[in-house]
Amino acid sequence: MNRNLIRALAGGVLGVTLVWPACAADGKPSVTTLRGKIAIPDSSPADIYRMERHDRGVLRSHAWQPPIIPHNTKGYQITKNVNTCMVCHSSTAASQTGATPVGKSHYQDRDGAKLPNVSARRYFCLQCHVPQFDAEPLVENTFRSPN
């Protein structure tokens, strides 16, 4: 038998084995979401979240939290060749633009050696930093910021 055919059959058997326990007796999925049976557009229409504009940085909830972005990032381009954030936030541009400069840790490789440009590990800003929105928490919690 062809190796690819054997792999495909094995993958199908594995897939059924993993999905089968999550099905009810009628064969329909028994997994539920936090929002229940409410459709996504009904539970979170896009227009209810408005961007909060802040003239100063938003306080962090804990010491290791990445700073929150106090401005809209819609339309920002961050690809392997272009990072719109760095136009204002690079260490050389920040003093002229008035933006918060990228942290020194972002200019180091994993061994702590200084780099002339932002490290590839820190290049995609929106993996850690998010814009501040006026939104209710998804689930209740009792967390209180120490700030």
Secondary structure by P-SEA (a helix, b strand, c coil): ccaaaaaaaaaaaaaaaaacccccccccccccccccccccccccccccbbbbbbccccccccccccccccccccccccccccccccccccccccccccccccccccccccccccccccccccccccccccccccccccccccccccc
